[in-house]
């Protein structure tokens, strides 16, 4: 039987290409002298390497042999990769060279690059959708978001145009209507980084989610804090109180998160799998990674209670207001607003709460190898989102493949979206680069970098279909009835505590005091919050809210809350295990259910399309766009009984198991494993420099 073909790939990268910004560590090996050396920038190599091992940030291990190369050329290759993978200047990253050539080679300056900017290039389309992803660079994008959420009492503020007030805030942001621009200018000097209160989102009951930095002026702290809280209260139609959450006191800091991630990576990569199998669960627990994922989900759920049940506007306070607050603000909105569980909505959320709000992608992703500032906060957010996706698969339009690809895109130094610490840094650095290269910008604010949201730069239309979740129950599609278009719409209603999830059980962790799970790291909603944050009455009300929520059926177009017991918080295997041969399950894993459901969803789409075509008559052409299947796997016809493709594995689509003899994989970690070669070095070996 001929082997089935599989062609999923990134258009920017070859099968063995590794972006320089994805390299974590470089190890050179001489088999004959039994020497290994961890190679850093500007280091000398005293032996001739016979092998180069590249440890990647995405947990891949790529090995290159120099059996057919001369010793000097092998040494030059190793030293060059070590040098260019650890640049010291932002303008040395690939994106600048790429965009600079585009400007020079194109008469209209942006040949092939989406017009737009900020965080990168144009608006882009969302995973095969024609819907625009707002970049929140303009006044109009923020104004539309205010109107979408029905946020009365809030306005778009433009006092930071030209970054005259703060270099780590966007030019436009939303503030309470009762705060005048002049007051904001005066107050800004008292905040760390001049990061004034930023509106994130408003609930239909009037409560708002706000984030701000700490007030550093001790003498003015009480006065300014009171003015800010009063303004937020006035923006609430019920004039409700303001609830403040001090994230620095409640949640792990960025150093603790980084330490947990390093331990997780060592567990998954550095040691042979068979040696860790017996103590795997205890070792995983000791990394504390899942504990931190649970902690962020837990606190986000508590804030959902404040906004949705108590109708309290909530302020997220953090020293600089651009790390933990990005994560918590995003998770709260994913739980509360179904718009952010669509592909376009999720991308707009990242633009709004991460890119434009000044999350330091350059430092936290360690693009310039400044390890003291590195912390995987964005990955932690994607992991927490995956936990919600795993628990409520029908509530999300996107798949876990989309989340994994999004994570990978942070390590490709082409997209302005994930390259800078702030919008101001993008403008400043790109303007300086343009001047040094004699590039005429005209009226443009800096170079226009490609946007990660233009997925056509990375994947074909066929491959982008893997972003779509076949479980998703979205808005009903329009139909033709009596020659006119009709749409079945859900009746509009406010979010309320009557929209609930699964029945209460011990699996939920929402049980009586006598039944609480005893595990040390099993953080659940029933655990007592910080006593400084809640009274006993609030604890009781919150506990009752969660009990009621889990006792009723979920409305997937309303609020969703996470299950937080140990059995529900899982390791994201597709992200962390996809490059480990021993962890792959041929023709197994969740992809098998994804495959079957995709076939069913496609068959339903085909039948629905046939019905529409019969009813539509001359209007059939109006639905040409709707006739395209959203599914990667398609049914060949009614009652399709085709088996599971041979190339499917638990790591699909990243490291498929199939035609293992194909020449293109020889030399990869997978083929070395199959040949019996040991592909991972121990931590001690990595540290053993010449």
GUZABA-672185 format. One line per 2 residues: their letters; for each residue z, y, x of C-alpha. Coordinates in steps of 0.001 Angstrom, whole numbers, plus 500000, padded with zeros to 6 digits. Each point is the difference from the previous one (the first is absolute). Layout:
<drenpas>
A) Z Y X  ...
</drenpas>
This chain:
<drenpas>
XX) 500000 500000 500000  499100 503414 501479
XX) 502926 502259 500768  500469 503015 497738
XX) 499484 503365 501632  502470 502840 500138
XX) 498941 503488 501065  503004 502281 499368
XX) 500280 502486 502856  500773 503572 500884
XX) 496776 501967 500499  501603 502052 502763
XX) 501245 497053 502024  498494 496816 501367
XX) 501777 496692 499634  501897 500410 503267
XX) 500168 503808 500130  503449 501509 500365
XX) 500474 503760 499465  501770 501560 502967
XX) 502664 501418 497693  500712 496457 498749
XX) 501015 498739 503452  503724 499400 500407
XX) 500150 498378 503419  497608 498790 502707
XX) 500776 496974 502162  497878 498902 502939
XX) 500181 496400 501212  498942 498172 503140
XX) 499952 496278 499296  499675 498974 503648
XX) 502934 502063 501269  501971 499533 496763
XX) 500588 503703 499691  500247 502238 496947
XX) 500396 503750 499824  500570 502372 497096
XX) 497512 502723 500796  500801 503623 499235
XX) 497962 503179 500570  499494 501193 503587
XX) 501334 496719 501399  498513 497985 502825
XX) 499005 496368 499677  500672 498035 503194
XX) 498319 496765 498958  496626 499137 498571
XX) 500414 499105 496306  498416 496892 498555
XX) 501073 500832 496453  500858 503067 497943
XX) 502360 499684 497029  500162 502840 497483
XX) 502965 500099 497626  499082 502081 496965
XX) 502093 502058 497617  498718 497909 497092
XX) 501523 496842 501615  496656 498739 501340
XX) 499775 498511 503473  496553 500262 501584
XX) 499193 498254 503269  497061 500687 502296
XX) 499048 497697 502875  498290 501192 503188
XX) 498597 496643 501071  496504 501434 500443
XX) 501002 503401 501331  500625 501139 503523
XX) 503628 500719 500974  499467 503717 500522
XX) 498199 500531 496699  502758 498083 498165
XX) 502612 502235 501586  498071 503153 499056
XX) 499702 498859 496377  503755 499370 499740
XX) 500941 503319 501595  497517 501917 497828
XX) 501325 498495 496756  503588 500689 501073
XX) 499103 503608 500798  498015 500854 496872
XX) 502311 498187 497590  502866 502306 500916
XX) 498692 503585 499877  502310 502928 500521
XX) 497949 502585 498121  499144 499940 496299
XX) 496477 501313 500650  499242 496905 502081
XX) 500119 497796 496900  496719 498545 498801
XX) 499799 502104 496827  499477 503222 501953
XX) 497150 498604 502071  498398 498472 496915
XX) 500186 503134 497868  498983 502231 502899
XX) 496768 498062 500456  499332 500154 496290
XX) 500223 503771 500062  497737 500272 503036
XX) 497434 497504 498742  499684 501337 496484
XX) 498306 503158 498803  502461 500316 497125
XX) 502990 499279 502280  501320 497119 497931
XX) 497227 497428 500108  501402 496851 498457
XX) 503512 501401 499724  501362 500669 496514
XX) 500498 503704 499425  503582 500827 499257
XX) 502813 499699 502448  503606 499611 500375
XX) 501355 497132 501041  496489 499061 500245
XX) 496605 500663 498615  498931 500000 496429
XX) 501594 498695 496893  498449 496580 500363
XX) 499770 497445 497262  502653 497496 499153
XX) 499231 496443 500949  496665 499878 498264
XX) 501019 502401 497236  498104 503232 499481
XX) 503236 501843 499276  500911 502742 502444
XX) 503199 499808 502036  501596 503471 500032
XX) 501001 501131 503484  502481 502695 498847
XX) 498549 502493 502460  499105 502468 497284
XX) 501786 501974 497319  497997 498210 497298
XX) 501100 496483 501032  503656 500939 499645
XX) 499357 501827 496748  498297 496923 498549
XX) 502968 497839 500996  502403 502404 498256
XX) 497907 499765 496840  499644 496215 500271
XX) 503766 499538 500065  500697 502751 497462
XX) 502317 501786 502411  500898 503204 498189
XX) 502152 502409 501957  498205 499316 503283
XX) 497220 501896 501788  497721 499693 503009
XX) 501203 502139 502898  497581 501382 502593
XX) 502330 501894 502347  499270 497509 502798
XX) 496259 500721 500112  498981 500016 503636
XX) 503327 498219 500703  501700 503386 500259
XX) 503403 498692 498853  500214 496398 501243
XX) 497727 497930 502245  501200 496717 498518
XX) 499358 500847 496328  496659 500033 498173
XX) 498364 503309 499218  500609 499446 496291
XX) 502946 498296 498334  501914 500139 496733
XX) 503296 501832 499434  502128 501038 496995
XX) 498374 502823 498048  503224 501999 500079
XX) 499935 500266 503806  498030 503043 501143
XX) 497855 499856 503130  502135 502616 501705
XX) 503158 497940 499417  498295 496904 501393
XX) 498993 501887 503136  503585 501090 500530
XX) 501437 496548 499267  497505 498242 502295
XX) 501755 501225 503151  503114 498072 499030
XX) 498337 496571 499718  499339 497595 502865
XX) 496343 500456 500919  499829 502630 497237
XX) 499368 497094 497633  500853 501498 496629
XX) 500443 497875 496856  496769 498186 499060
XX) 499268 498704 496520  498798 496385 499989
XX) 499689 498925 496365  501278 500698 496480
XX) 501047 497519 497321  498872 500457 496425
XX) 503648 500702 499091  499950 503077 502259
XX) 501923 498673 503009  498363 500651 503368
XX) 500014 498311 503389  500413 502497 502851
XX) 500395 499636 503770  501297 502434 502576
XX) 501379 500258 503517  503600 500820 500840
XX) 501204 503586 499930  500881 500809 503608
XX) 501535 503416 499334  503636 499036 499373
XX) 500991 503471 498822  497237 500124 497398
XX) 500016 496296 499118  502031 500153 496803
XX) 498239 503086 498689  496469 498718 500631
XX) 500799 496530 498747  501322 501461 496751
XX) 496923 502192 499555  497672 497031 500534
XX) 501927 497772 497591  500097 502729 497354
XX) 496244 500466 500279  499408 496244 499616
XX) 502323 499960 496994  498057 502852 498382
XX) 496790 497991 500469  501471 497198 497859
XX) 499359 500451 496250  503516 498673 499267
XX) 501599 502000 502848  501460 496755 501356
XX) 502042 499839 503188  498545 499150 503401
XX) 500824 496746 501789  499869 500114 503800
XX) 499406 496991 502228  500861 500312 503705
XX) 497627 497433 501472  501384 500315 503532
XX) 503377 498692 498783  498747 497302 497637
XX) 497097 498324 501812  499346 498572 503482
XX) 498594 502500 502486  496613 499804 501697
XX) 501459 498459 503175  501636 497172 498053
XX) 496747 499350 498135  498064 499892 503279
XX) 502543 497586 501528  499679 497688 496984
XX) 496211 500053 500251  500052 499185 503720
XX) 502191 496969 499269  497671 498932 497203
XX) 497005 500253 502322  501758 497982 502704
XX) 500813 497336 497435  496409 499784 498776
XX) 498143 500406 503277  501796 499455 503272
XX) 501401 496505 499612  498200 496740 499212
XX) 500263 499371 496308  501399 496491 500321
XX) 502963 501243 502057  501137 502431 497298
XX) 499382 497819 496958  503519 498536 499764
XX) 501721 503389 500167  497252 501986 498294
XX) 501919 501220 496936  503091 501070 501938
XX) 497826 501687 502624  498073 501835 497293
XX) 503236 501183 498427  501263 501207 503361
XX) 497001 502304 500386  501322 501939 496951
XX) 496419 500884 499012  500250 498540 496501
XX) 503435 501545 499634  498493 503421 500622
XX) 497095 499354 497629  502570 499062 497359
XX) 502111 503083 500728  497097 502399 499443
XX) 498982 498234 496791  503597 500040 498798
XX) 500512 503716 500550  496630 500809 498459
XX) 500982 498037 496887  503250 501963 499775
XX) 498035 503248 500082  497707 498664 497275
XX) 503132 499627 497880  500977 503620 500680
XX) 496575 501337 499088  499090 497697 497143
XX) 503303 499237 498277  502297 502901 500918
XX) 497177 502602 499861  501303 501536 503233
XX) 497726 501785 502429  500515 498364 503392
XX) 499910 501599 503443  499358 497840 503062
XX) 501687 501610 502968  499383 499015 503602
XX) 500407 501818 503293  496299 500793 500424
XX) 498861 498722 496603  496956 498193 501371
XX) 501028 496397 500753  502224 498072 497593
XX) 499202 502421 497189  496284 499107 500240
XX) 500859 496369 499427  502539 500463 497205
XX) 497956 502635 498135  496981 497698 500051
XX) 501864 496889 498843  501659 501889 497141
XX) 496619 501209 498776  498434 496533 500283
XX) 502813 498629 497825  499817 502786 497427
XX) 496344 500958 499683  497261 497388 499367
XX) 497424 502477 501313  501285 499373 503510
XX) 499488 496273 499539  496227 500515 499804
XX) 497887 500211 503165  499144 503680 499564
XX) 503548 500871 498971  501550 498144 502936
XX) 497697 501772 502430  500814 503371 498474
XX) 503698 499148 500333  499599 499346 503733
XX) 498083 503251 500391  502649 501940 498120
XX) 503225 498485 501302  498992 498972 503524
XX) 496930 501774 501386  500470 503465 498496
XX) 503801 499869 500007  499967 499760 503782
XX) 500842 496388 500764  499658 499648 503768
XX) 497319 497316 500205  499183 500874 503617
XX) 503584 499398 501144  501135 497293 497593
XX) 496855 497900 500583  500329 500657 503736
XX) 496355 500917 500546  500915 501706 503282
XX) 502434 497303 501154  503164 502041 499514
XX) 502146 497044 499051  503183 502030 499503
XX) 498488 501532 496837  498391 496842 498613
XX) 501166 498597 496654  498059 497904 497444
XX) 500977 502019 496929  496519 499900 498484
XX) 499823 496233 500477  503425 499705 498378
XX) 498659 501918 497002  496992 497686 499740
XX) 502316 496989 500313  502258 501301 497216
XX) 496927 500677 497858  498859 496428 500654
XX) 503390 498740 498768  499371 501811 496698
XX) 496429 498686 499896  501291 496470 500565
XX) 502534 500354 497171  497686 501826 497562
XX) 496436 498950 500948  498499 501140 496704
XX) 501339 503544 500470  497906 500854 503082
XX) 496269 500619 500204  499901 499252 503737
XX) 500563 496728 501838  502104 499121 503027
XX) 496783 499910 502039  499624 503707 499233
XX) 503537 500681 501245  499417 498007 503195
XX) 496692 501769 500688  501680 503344 499374
XX) 502643 499103 502567  497300 498996 502501
XX) 498236 503327 499465  502984 501883 501428
XX) 499166 498352 503341  496362 501121 500093
XX) 499876 503393 501689  496985 501220 498047
XX) 501519 501193 496738  501677 503377 499924
XX) 502135 498699 497128  502357 498110 502321
XX) 499512 501856 503258  502177 503105 499875
XX) 503596 501093 499514  499034 502689 497474
XX) 496978 501766 498480  500688 502949 502299
XX) 499777 497780 503074  496617 498736 498820
XX) 498673 503549 499632  501503 501241 503274
XX) 498945 497068 502185  496513 499686 498526
XX) 499402 503745 500318  501019 499917 503661
XX) 497744 496996 500548  497079 501763 498300
XX) 500419 503048 502227  500130 497840 503149
XX) 496785 498202 498925  498195 503139 498765
XX) 499880 498728 496423  499401 502750 497439
XX) 502367 499477 497044  498953 502980 497911
XX) 502376 500386 497072  501376 496468 500337
XX) 503666 499448 500805  499646 497608 502879
XX) 497791 496938 500404  499359 497740 497039
XX) 501167 496509 500885  498937 496942 498010
XX) 502358 499105 497174  501496 496540 499802
XX) 499420 500163 496231  496263 499754 500590
XX) 500209 496215 500190  496218 499689 500313
XX) 500443 500949 503674  501919 496763 500579
XX) 498863 497484 497392  496976 499075 497935
XX) 500101 500347 496225  500345 496217 499782
XX) 502991 499884 502347  501684 502927 498247
XX) 500216 497831 496896  502867 498185 501733
XX) 502020 503179 499447  499985 499327 496250
XX) 502821 497969 498493  498751 497536 497347
XX) 503492 499901 498459  499905 503716 499189
XX) 500295 501020 496378  498516 503464 499988
XX) 498742 502318 497337  497745 498335 497466
XX) 496266 500445 500553  497916 501976 497508
XX) 497842 498080 497576  497096 500702 497668
XX) 500648 499863 496295  497406 501046 497436
XX) 497972 501698 502715  502819 502238 501230
XX) 502396 499653 502916  503619 499234 499179
XX) 502936 499435 502266  503176 498152 499166
XX) 502778 502241 501247  503646 499303 500390
XX) 502122 502248 497797  501597 502709 502039
XX) 503751 499723 500404  502633 501130 502401
XX) 501460 497719 502604  503194 498583 498559
XX) 502605 497361 500610  498336 497786 497381
XX) 497224 499097 502434  501447 497067 501841
XX) 499270 497102 502274  500990 496377 500288
XX) 503012 498412 498286  503283 500315 501792
XX) 500936 497038 502123  501767 499182 503195
XX) 496638 500294 501770  499953 503694 499255
XX) 503328 500663 501630  500959 501949 496854
XX) 502880 497838 498890  503685 500230 499225
XX) 502587 500862 502641  500965 496351 500369
XX) 496422 498946 500631  499041 502460 502713
XX) 498096 498374 502834  502284 499758 503054
XX) 497373 500252 502733  500717 502798 502421
XX) 496512 501461 499984  499118 499417 496361
XX) 500087 503624 498913  499550 500161 496233
XX) 500140 502693 497393  503479 498896 498953
XX) 501444 500993 503384  502173 503115 499877
XX) 498083 503099 501142  501472 502488 502423
XX) 503287 501191 498428  499096 503538 500975
XX) 496878 499745 497883  501209 498409 496775
XX) 503043 499984 497773  501316 496803 498412
XX) 498481 501108 496701  496605 500491 501624
XX) 500232 496566 501599  500700 498433 496616
XX) 497141 501881 498334  497609 499066 502785
XX) 501026 496372 499807  499425 500010 496240
XX) 496588 501634 500446  498839 497265 502353
XX) 501395 497240 497754  498096 501367 497024
XX) 496832 500470 502023  499897 496421 501249
XX) 500896 498582 496580  496780 501170 498328
XX) 496276 499439 500585  498335 502199 502581
XX) 497497 502672 499104  497646 499881 502960
XX) 498805 503528 499155  503535 501333 500176
XX) 502988 499682 502306  500382 497005 502313
XX) 503165 499186 501931  500394 497605 502933
XX) 501901 496719 499988  502164 500196 503094
XX) 501721 496661 500485  499234 497927 503082
XX) 497536 497812 498133  497865 502954 498935
XX) 499741 502003 503235  497514 498060 502118
XX) 498293 500276 503345  496498 501427 499649
XX) 498205 497022 501504  496447 501305 499755
XX) 500949 503019 502101  502226 498312 502586
XX) 498697 496418 500167  496228 500420 499645
XX) 499280 499608 503727  502347 497051 500603
XX) 498034 496738 499860  503030 497822 499277
XX) 500895 502129 496976  496605 499630 498349
XX) 499555 497663 497056  496433 498822 499622
XX) 498897 500243 496344  503539 501104 499158
XX) 502168 503035 499419  499750 502668 497331
XX) 496281 500451 500652  499260 496803 498061
XX) 501490 501513 496837  498220 503272 500799
XX) 496703 498082 500247  500415 498174 496686
XX) 501131 503102 498153  497110 502007 501442
XX) 497581 497453 498584  501661 500242 496593
XX) 500048 503804 500085  496352 500077 501005
XX) 499063 497602 497211  501828 502180 497479
XX) 498157 503059 501370  496666 498205 499652
XX) 500707 498946 496413  501236 503489 499088
XX) 496888 501512 501532  497778 497661 498002
XX) 501776 501053 496795  499603 503678 500845
XX) 496332 499536 500766  499420 498329 496646
XX) 501717 502858 498184  498829 502921 502104
XX) 496266 499931 499376  498402 503051 501656
XX) 503346 501115 501476  500093 496983 502293
XX) 498910 502031 503006  503069 502213 499629
XX) 502134 497092 501111  498086 499068 503126
XX) 502986 500909 502158  502370 497954 497877
XX) 497771 496979 500436  500961 499610 503644
XX) 502658 497345 500507  503264 501106 501571
XX) 500745 496526 501363  499241 498716 503495
XX) 499803 496425 498720  497568 499674 497106
XX) 499356 497282 497478  496498 498534 500357
XX) 499856 499549 496239  502033 499074 496919
XX) 502484 497204 500617  499570 500273 503760
XX) 501663 496964 501577  499233 500747 503657
XX) 502725 499039 502432  501999 502189 502346
XX) 497869 501346 502888  500677 498195 503262
XX) 500592 503218 501912  503074 500933 497959
XX) 503414 499900 501627  503365 501657 499463
XX) 498860 502712 502447  496764 500798 498165
XX) 498099 502234 500590  501303 500714 503492
XX) 499880 496690 501850  498147 497503 497824
XX) 500114 496289 500781  496579 498466 499648
XX) 497281 499349 502532  502326 499743 502983
XX) 497185 498943 502314  498011 503180 499547
XX) 499318 501597 503352  501313 503415 498996
XX) 503646 498973 499993  500097 498311 503389
XX) 502500 501794 502173  502104 501295 497112
XX) 503657 499021 499532  498962 497614 497225
XX) 497610 497968 502145  502515 499951 502849
XX) 502628 498605 497670  497603 497327 498781
XX) 499250 499118 503624  503696 499471 500639
XX) 500466 503112 502091  503256 501924 499825
XX) 499103 503485 498783  503321 501825 499831
XX) 502075 501026 502947  503742 500163 499712
XX) 501840 503300 500125  501259 499083 503471
XX) 496467 499341 501223  498739 503321 498638
XX) 502759 501814 501845  499266 498184 503269
XX) 497928 502589 501807  498585 499449 503421
</drenpas>
